[in-house]
Protein backbone atom coordinates (compact mmCIF):
# COMPACT_ATOMS: atom_id res chain seq x y z
CA UNK A 1 0.00 0.00 0.00
CA UNK A 2 1.14 3.52 -0.75
CA UNK A 3 1.93 6.36 1.60
CA UNK A 4 1.04 9.22 -0.73
CA UNK A 5 -2.36 10.89 -0.22
CA UNK A 6 -5.33 8.69 -1.15
CA UNK A 7 -7.43 11.86 -1.46
CA UNK A 8 -5.49 12.91 -4.60
CA UNK A 9 -6.94 11.49 -7.83
CA UNK A 10 -4.04 12.31 -10.21
CA UNK A 11 -0.38 12.43 -9.20
CA UNK A 12 2.51 13.69 -11.30
CA UNK A 13 5.81 11.85 -11.52
CA UNK A 14 7.41 15.05 -10.18
CA UNK A 15 5.23 14.86 -7.04
CA UNK A 16 6.15 11.20 -6.61
CA UNK A 17 9.87 11.98 -6.97
CA UNK A 18 9.56 14.85 -4.46
CA UNK A 19 7.89 12.41 -2.03
CA UNK A 20 10.96 10.17 -2.34
CA UNK A 21 9.76 7.57 -4.87
CA UNK A 22 12.33 6.36 -7.41
CA UNK A 23 11.41 5.45 -10.98
CA UNK A 24 11.90 1.81 -9.96
CA UNK A 25 9.40 2.15 -7.06
CA UNK A 26 6.92 3.98 -9.31
CA UNK A 27 7.11 1.11 -11.85
CA UNK A 28 6.52 -1.36 -9.01
CA UNK A 29 3.42 0.57 -7.92
CA UNK A 30 2.13 0.58 -11.51
CA UNK A 31 2.75 -3.19 -11.80
CA UNK A 32 0.98 -3.75 -8.46
CA UNK A 33 -2.04 -1.76 -9.66
CA UNK A 34 -1.61 1.07 -7.13
CA UNK A 35 -1.00 3.59 -9.91
CA UNK A 36 -2.43 3.70 -13.43
CA UNK A 37 -0.21 5.36 -16.02
CA UNK A 38 -1.95 8.21 -17.83
CA UNK A 39 1.10 9.36 -19.81
CA UNK A 40 4.82 9.80 -19.17
CA UNK A 41 4.26 12.50 -16.52
CA UNK A 42 0.99 11.58 -14.78
CA UNK A 43 -0.59 8.67 -12.91
CA UNK A 44 -4.09 8.02 -11.66
CA UNK A 45 -4.29 6.91 -8.05
CA UNK A 46 -6.06 3.51 -7.98
CA UNK A 47 -6.75 3.98 -4.25
CA UNK A 48 -8.38 7.40 -4.57
CA UNK A 49 -11.08 7.66 -1.90
CA UNK A 50 -12.74 10.95 -2.83
CA UNK A 51 -15.54 11.82 -5.19
CA UNK A 52 -14.59 11.29 -8.82
CA UNK A 53 -14.46 14.61 -10.66
CA UNK A 54 -13.70 14.64 -14.39
CA UNK A 55 -12.26 18.16 -14.07
CA UNK A 56 -9.31 16.79 -12.05
CA UNK A 57 -8.19 14.82 -15.14
CA UNK A 58 -7.66 17.92 -17.28
CA UNK A 59 -4.20 18.77 -15.91
CA UNK A 60 -3.03 15.17 -16.29
CA UNK A 61 -3.97 15.09 -19.98
CA UNK A 62 -3.17 18.73 -20.84
CA UNK A 63 -0.82 20.38 -18.33
CA UNK A 64 -1.56 23.86 -19.70
CA UNK A 65 -5.28 23.08 -20.11
CA UNK A 66 -7.91 25.48 -18.78
CA UNK A 67 -11.56 24.44 -18.52
CA UNK A 68 -13.59 26.73 -20.76
CA UNK A 69 -16.86 27.51 -22.56
CA UNK A 70 -19.96 25.51 -21.51
CA UNK A 71 -17.91 23.25 -19.19
CA UNK A 72 -16.81 26.37 -17.28
CA UNK A 73 -20.33 27.82 -17.43
CA UNK A 74 -21.75 24.66 -15.82
CA UNK A 75 -19.11 24.83 -13.06
CA UNK A 76 -19.98 28.50 -12.41
CA UNK A 77 -23.72 27.66 -12.41
CA UNK A 78 -24.31 29.77 -15.53
CA UNK A 79 -25.75 26.88 -17.54
CA UNK A 80 -27.78 23.70 -17.05
CA UNK A 81 -26.36 22.09 -20.19
CA UNK A 82 -24.33 18.97 -19.67
CA UNK A 83 -21.69 18.80 -22.38
CA UNK A 84 -20.73 15.25 -23.39
CA UNK A 85 -17.07 16.26 -23.17
CA UNK A 86 -14.97 18.66 -21.13
CA UNK A 87 -14.03 21.75 -23.14
CA UNK A 88 -10.40 22.68 -22.56
CA UNK A 89 -8.41 25.69 -23.80
CA UNK A 90 -4.73 25.25 -24.61
CA UNK A 91 -2.21 27.76 -25.97
CA UNK A 92 -2.28 28.07 -29.75
CA UNK A 93 1.27 26.73 -30.18
CA UNK A 94 0.76 23.57 -28.08
CA UNK A 95 0.14 20.16 -29.65
CA UNK A 96 -3.41 18.92 -29.11
CA UNK A 97 -3.17 16.04 -26.63
CA UNK A 98 -4.97 12.73 -26.98
CA UNK A 99 -8.33 12.78 -25.25
CA UNK A 100 -9.09 10.02 -22.76
CA UNK A 101 -12.00 7.68 -23.58
CA UNK A 102 -13.80 8.48 -20.33
CA UNK A 103 -14.44 12.08 -19.54
CA UNK A 104 -13.67 12.89 -23.16
CA UNK A 105 -12.08 16.27 -23.74
CA UNK A 106 -12.40 18.68 -26.64
CA UNK A 107 -9.44 21.01 -27.03
CA UNK A 108 -9.59 24.60 -28.27
CA UNK A 109 -6.38 26.35 -29.29
CA UNK A 110 -6.45 29.95 -28.11
CA UNK A 111 -4.09 32.81 -28.94
CA UNK A 112 -3.15 35.55 -26.51
CA UNK A 113 -4.75 37.32 -24.71
CA UNK A 114 -7.73 34.94 -25.05
CA UNK A 115 -5.79 32.02 -23.55
CA UNK A 116 -4.24 33.58 -20.43
CA UNK A 117 -6.92 36.11 -19.40
CA UNK A 118 -9.10 35.17 -16.43
CA UNK A 119 -7.48 31.88 -15.35
CA UNK A 120 -8.37 30.76 -11.83
CA UNK A 121 -6.68 27.91 -9.93
CA UNK A 122 -9.30 25.87 -8.09
CA UNK A 123 -8.21 23.66 -5.19
CA UNK A 124 -10.59 21.03 -3.83
CA UNK A 125 -8.81 19.17 -1.06
CA UNK A 126 -5.62 17.72 -2.57
CA UNK A 127 -6.96 18.03 -6.13
CA UNK A 128 -6.80 21.06 -8.37
CA UNK A 129 -7.64 22.30 -11.84
CA UNK A 130 -7.57 25.53 -13.83
CA UNK A 131 -10.71 27.18 -15.12
CA UNK A 132 -11.70 30.56 -16.53
CA UNK A 133 -13.52 32.92 -14.16
CA UNK A 134 -17.17 33.84 -14.73
CA UNK A 135 -16.51 36.99 -16.73
CA UNK A 136 -14.04 35.32 -19.11
CA UNK A 137 -16.46 32.41 -19.52
CA UNK A 138 -19.27 34.81 -20.50
CA UNK A 139 -17.02 36.57 -23.05
CA UNK A 140 -15.87 33.26 -24.56
CA UNK A 141 -19.40 31.86 -24.82
CA UNK A 142 -20.60 35.05 -26.55
CA UNK A 143 -17.55 34.98 -28.86
CA UNK A 144 -18.25 31.31 -29.80
CA UNK A 145 -22.06 31.71 -29.92
CA UNK A 146 -22.23 30.60 -33.57
CA UNK A 147 -20.55 27.27 -32.70
CA UNK A 148 -22.27 26.76 -29.35
CA UNK A 149 -25.69 28.09 -30.31
CA UNK A 150 -27.35 31.42 -29.66
CA UNK A 151 -29.73 30.09 -26.96
CA UNK A 152 -27.01 28.55 -24.75
CA UNK A 153 -24.98 31.77 -25.06
CA UNK A 154 -27.96 33.90 -24.01
CA UNK A 155 -28.71 31.57 -21.09
CA UNK A 156 -25.14 32.03 -19.81
CA UNK A 157 -25.36 35.83 -20.08
CA UNK A 158 -28.83 35.98 -18.45
CA UNK A 159 -27.72 33.83 -15.52
CA UNK A 160 -24.59 35.92 -15.11
CA UNK A 161 -26.60 39.17 -15.00
CA UNK A 162 -28.91 37.67 -12.34
CA UNK A 163 -26.02 36.85 -10.00
CA UNK A 164 -25.45 39.11 -6.99
CA UNK A 165 -21.67 38.58 -7.27
CA UNK A 166 -21.45 39.68 -10.92
CA UNK A 167 -18.72 42.15 -11.83
CA UNK A 168 -19.94 44.14 -14.87
CA UNK A 169 -16.80 46.34 -14.88
CA UNK A 170 -14.56 43.27 -15.16
CA UNK A 171 -16.88 41.81 -17.83
CA UNK A 172 -16.59 45.00 -19.95
CA UNK A 173 -12.80 45.15 -19.41
CA UNK A 174 -12.44 41.54 -20.60
CA UNK A 175 -14.86 42.18 -23.48
CA UNK A 176 -12.66 45.07 -24.71
CA UNK A 177 -9.51 42.92 -24.61
CA UNK A 178 -11.26 39.99 -26.29
CA UNK A 179 -12.96 42.07 -29.00
CA UNK A 180 -16.55 41.28 -28.00
CA UNK A 181 -17.33 44.60 -26.29
CA UNK A 182 -19.97 45.75 -28.79
CA UNK A 183 -21.89 42.46 -28.60
CA UNK A 184 -21.69 42.23 -24.80
CA UNK A 185 -22.89 45.83 -24.39
CA UNK A 186 -25.82 45.29 -26.79
CA UNK A 187 -26.93 42.15 -24.95
CA UNK A 188 -26.47 43.79 -21.54
CA UNK A 189 -28.59 46.79 -22.54
CA UNK A 190 -31.41 44.42 -23.44
CA UNK A 191 -31.08 42.50 -20.15
CA UNK A 192 -30.43 45.27 -17.61
LUMROLUM-143034 format. One record per atom (N, C-alpha, C): y, x, z. Coordinates in pm, whole numbers, plus 32768, in hexadecimal, padded with zeros to 4 digits. Last residue first. Layout:
<lumfis>
YXZ
...
</lumfis>
This chain:
<lumfis>
915F741978A2
91AF741D791F
921E73B4791E
90E773F877A8
909A73DC7821
90EE73D3789F
919C743D76E3
915A73BB76D8
91147395775A
91DF753B7737
924774D57732
92097448772A
90E975BF770E
911B75A97796
9186753D7799
90DB75C875F7
9077757B7641
90A7755D76CF
91B9767075C3
91B175EA7589
9150759375D8
916F77597651
91E7770F7679
91E576817641
908A77A775C1
907F77877650
90F77732767A
90FC77DB74C0
9096777374D4
908F77477565
91AF78AE74FF
91DF783374C1
917C77C174D8
91027979756D
916C793B75BB
919978B57581
903D7A187512
902079897510
908C793A755A
903F7B347525
906F7AF074AC
903F7A5F74A1
90157BB9760B
8F9F7B9A75BB
8FBE7B47753F
910B7BCD7685
90C47C497663
904F7C307605
91427AB976AA
919B7B0E7659
91507B8A7629
90727A717758
907A7A3276D4
90D47A837676
90B47B017840
903A7B2477F4
90447AEE7765
919F7A6F787F
91A37B00786B
912C7B2F781A
9133796E78A2
919479857835
919F7A1B7817
908E799F7984
905579687909
90B179867892
914B79EF7A41
90E77A507A14
90A97A227990
91D178F77A59
921A79707A30
91B979DA79FC
9108784C7AB8
913E78367A31
918978B27A00
900678557B65
907778B07B61
90AF78AD7AD2
8F5E776E7C42
8F80779F7BBC
8FFB77FA7BC5
8F0076F77D26
8F1277897D29
8F3277C37C9F
8ED475F07CEE
8F47760F7D45
8F6376A57D46
8E8475847BA2
8E6575D67C18
8EE375F17C6A
8ECC750A7AB9
8EB774B57B2E
8E9F75057BAE
8ECC75D679FE
8F4D759C7A24
8F4075487AA3
8DB575FA79E3
8E0876657A19
8E8C762C7A4E
8D68750E7969
8D37752C79F0
8D89759A7A32
8DF0752E7871
8E0E74BD78CB
8DE274D9795A
8D6F7617780B
8DFF76187828
8E2575A77888
8C6575B877F2
8C83762E7843
8D17762F786A
8C8A74E2773D
8C5574C977C3
8C77753C7821
8CE0756D765A
8D3E7514769F
8D0E74F3772D
8BF075F07619
8C69763E7636
8CCE75E97683
8B40751A75E3
8B2775737655
8BA275C5767C
8BD474AF74FB
8BC174637578
8BA174BC75F0
8BC575797433
8C467551746A
8C36750B74F1
8ADF76867433
8AF975F77429
8B7B75D47470
8AAD77917415
8A74774D7489
8A7F76B6747F
8B3577D8732B
8AA777F9733A
8A6577A573A6
8C3577797360
8BF4775172E3
8B5E776D72E7
8C7D77F37453
8C6377627450
8C1E773573D0
8CBB78F374A3
8C3B78DF745C
8C19784B744B
8DAD78CC752F
8DAA792574BA
8D2E790B7463
8D51782C7602
8DB177F475A1
8DAF78487521
8CAE78E9767F
8C72786C764E
8CCF782A75E7
8D6B79AD76C5
8CFE79CD7668
8CC0794F762C
8E117921777B
8E49795A76FF
8DDB79757699
8D5378E47845
8D99787977FE
8DCF78AD7779
8D1079EA7896
8CA979927860
8CEA7921780F
8E017A407901
8DCC7A847889
8D637A2D7847
8E0B798F79DD
8E73798D7977
8E4579D078F5
8D2379D17A78
8D38794B7A3F
8D9B794C79CA
8C9F7B197A1C
8CDC7AB87A78
8CF87A357A2E
8B607B80799E
8BF07B6E798B
8C227B0679EE
8A807C4E7A5B
8A9E7BD17A18
8B357BCB7A03
896E7D107AC3
89F97D0B7A99
8A0D7C8E7A45
88A57D127BEF
88B67D047B60
894C7CFF7B43
87B27D617CF0
883A7D587CBB
88357D427C24
87057D577E2D
870B7D487D9B
879B7D3C7D6D
86FE7D497F3A
86EC7DCE7EFF
86F87DCD7E67
87DE7C407F4A
877D7C8F7F96
87767D1B7F5C
88807C457E37
88377BDD7E81
87C77C237ECA
89AC7C9A7DA6
893E7CCB7DF9
89027C557E44
8A4D7CC07C77
8A1B7C5E7CD7
89A57C9C7D22
8B6B7D3C7BEC
8AE77D647C1F
8ABE7D027C8B
8C147CC67AD1
8C047CBB7B61
8B777CE97B84
8CFC7CFE79CE
8C747D147A01
8C757D0F7A9A
8DF07CDD7940
8DBD7C727995
8D307C8379CA
8DBD7DA07820
8E1B7D4C786C
8DD07CE478C0
8D097E29777B
8D1E7E587805
8D797E00785B
8CF77D98767D
8C827DBD76CD
8CA67DD77760
8DFC7D6E761B
8DA67CFB7637
8D307D217690
8EA77E3275C9
8E947E257659
8E337DB4767F
8D7D7EC6753D
8DE37EC575A5
8E5C7E767574
8C747DF674B9
8CD17E6774B2
8D327E5D7528
8B267D9974F4
8BB37D7B7505
8C057DFB7501
89FC7D06748E
8A4B7D82748F
8ADE7D5B7497
89227C4C7543
899C7C4174F5
89E57CC674FF
87CE7BEB755E
88357C507571
88A87C3C750F
87097B1D7618
874C7B287598
87C47B8375AF
85CD7B2776B9
865B7B4876BA
868F7B4E762B
84D87A6E7771
85097AA976F4
859F7ABE76FB
84267A55784F
84B87A5C785E
84F47AA577E6
83227AFE77AB
83507A9C780F
83E37AB9782A
83387BD276F3
83007B5076CA
832E7AE3772A
846D7C9376E1
83EA7C73771C
83BA7BEB76EB
84F67D2B75C0
84FE7CBF7623
84737CAA765F
85607E757588
84F97E0F7576
85077DA875E4
86C77EAC755B
86447EC37599
85DF7E577571
87927F297464
87647EAB74A1
86D87EC274D9
8852804874B0
87E0800E746B
87B47F8E74B3
89B6803C74C5
8935804C7508
88C7800774B6
8AB580087468
8A71807F7436
89E680977475
8B117F2174F2
8AF77F1C7461
8AA47F91742F
8A707EE3762C
8AD87F2375DB
8AB07F297548
89ED7D96765C
89DD7E277663
8A4D7E657610
89AC7C657702
8A097CB776B4
89E77D4976C9
88B47B7176F5
88DC7BF07730
89387C3B76D0
88217A487754
887F7A8576F6
88BD7AFF7739
86D579F2777A
874A7A2777BF
87A27A6B7757
865B78C476E5
865A795576F3
86DA7980773B
868177BC76DA
85F577E776DD
85E9787E76E0
877E773D77BA
875877877742
86C777B6774D
87CA761A7828
8769767F7851
873F76CA77D5
8902758A7883
88A175B4781D
8844761B7858
89C875557930
894275267957
88D8755078F3
8AD17634798B
8A8075F17926
89FB75C67962
8B4576B77A53
8BA1768179EF
8B5676367982
8ACC774E7B1C
8ACE76BC7B27
8B38767E7ACB
8AA278567AE9
8B2278327B27
8B35779B7B37
89AB78457A65
89B378897AE6
8A3278607B31
8A0177C57979
89A2778179D2
89A977C07A5D
8AA37891790F
8ADE780F7931
8A8477C17990
89E8795778D8
8A4D796F7940
8A8C78EC796D
895F78CF780C
891579017881
8974791B78F5
8A2A78A9774F
89F778347799
89A6785F7814
8AC079EA7776
8ABF796A7730
8A8378FB7787
89FC7AEA7825
8A717AB177E4
8A587A2377B1
89AE7C0778E1
898C7B7C78C4
8A0A7B357893
89A17D417856
89F47CE978AA
89D37C5A7882
88FD7E7F7842
89047DF07825
89567DA3788A
88C47F84785A
89527F64784E
89677ECF7834
87AB7F777865
87F67FAE78D7
888A7F8D78D2
86D57E96781D
87517EC377DC
87AF7EF57849
85F97E7378C3
85E57E737832
865F7EA577E5
86657E8479C4
85ED7ED179A3
85D87EDB790D
87377DCD79BC
87557E5C79C9
86DD7EB279A3
86A47CD679A8
87007D027940
871A7D987947
860F7C7E7A7D
85CA7CCD7A16
862A7D0A79B2
86A97BD77B15
868F7C5D7B4B
86527CB87AE0
869F7AE47A91
87187B367A81
87047BC47AB4
85B87A637AE3
85B87AA67A61
86307B017A4E
85397A7B7C1A
85B57A5A7BD6
85B87AA97B53
845F7A107D12
84697A4D7C8E
84EA7A1D7C4B
849E7A517E64
849E79EE7DF9
84B17A357D73
83D77B637EEF
84477B067EE5
84367AA17E76
83147C227EEE
82FE7BAC7F42
836C7B427F36
82637CFB7E1D
82E47CBA7E37
82CD7C367E7F
81947D977DD0
818E7D5D7E57
82117D187E7F
81CC7E067CDF
815F7DA27CE2
81567D5D7D6B
82F97E497C5C
82B37E537CDB
824A7DE47CE3
831E7EE47B28
83227E677B72
82C97E777BEC
83E37FFE7ACC
83637FC57AF5
837C7F3F7B38
848A80D379DC
848680637A3A
83F880317A52
8487819A7919
84E281AA798C
84CF814079F9
83DC815C784A
83D481E27883
842781F37902
8387800B78AA
83A8806E7843
83A480F77888
82E47F8E7963
83357F3D7909
835A7F92788F
81B77FA57A11
82187FEB79BE
825F7F8B7960
818E7F307B4C
81727F0D7AC1
81DE7F4F7A6D
80F37F9F7C79
81677F9C7C21
81397F797B94
7FF87F787CDF
806B7F5F7D37
80ED7F547CE8
7F1A7FBB7C4B
7F507F347C3A
7FC37F127C96
7EBD80B87C47
7E8980627CB2
7EBD7FD37CA7
7F5281227B77
7EC181137B64
7E8380B77BCD
804C81277BF8
803A80D57B81
7FA580B97B6C
801381DE7CC1
803981567CE8
802E80F77C71
7FE182C27C25
7F78828C7C7B
7F9581FB7CA1
80E082E97BB7
806F82C77B5F
7FFB828D7BAF
8166832D7CA6
818E82B47C5D
811D82887C00
80E8841E7CE1
80D783AC7D3E
80FD83287CF9
814584B77C04
80B584A67C1C
809B842B7C74
825684B97C2D
822184757BB6
818C84597BC5
828A84797D8F
827C84D17D1B
824C84807CA4
836F83E17E69
82F583D07E19
82F6842F7DA2
845C83E07EFB
83F984487F16
8377843C7EC8
8525833C7EBD
84D983157F35
846883787F51
857583AA7DCE
85CD83BC7E42
858783977EC4
84A1834A7D2F
84AE83DB7D47
850683F57DC1
84E082387D36
846082677D6B
846582FC7D8A
85D782397CB5
85CE820B7D40
854D823B7D81
858182977BB8
85E182E57C06
85DB82BC7C9A
84E681C87B60
84A182457B80
84FE829F7BD2
854C80937BFC
855980FB7B96
850C81777BC1
84BA7F5A7C2A
84DB7FDA7C68
84E280447BFA
84D67E007C66
84CF7E6C7C03
85027EEC7C42
84D67D727D5E
847D7D4A7CF1
846B7DB97C8A
84CB7DAF7EB0
850B7DDB7E34
84AB7DC37DC0
84417D807F95
84A27D197F6E
84F07D417EF0
83AD7E547FD5
83657DEB7F8D
83C47D7C7F64
84277FA07FC4
84417F147FEA
83F67EAF7F94
8315808E7FE8
839A80687FB7
83AA7FD27FCB
821980C78034
827C80C180A0
830880A5806C
80E680257FC7
816080727FB5
81BB8069802F
7F8880548000
800080008000
807C80588000
</lumfis>
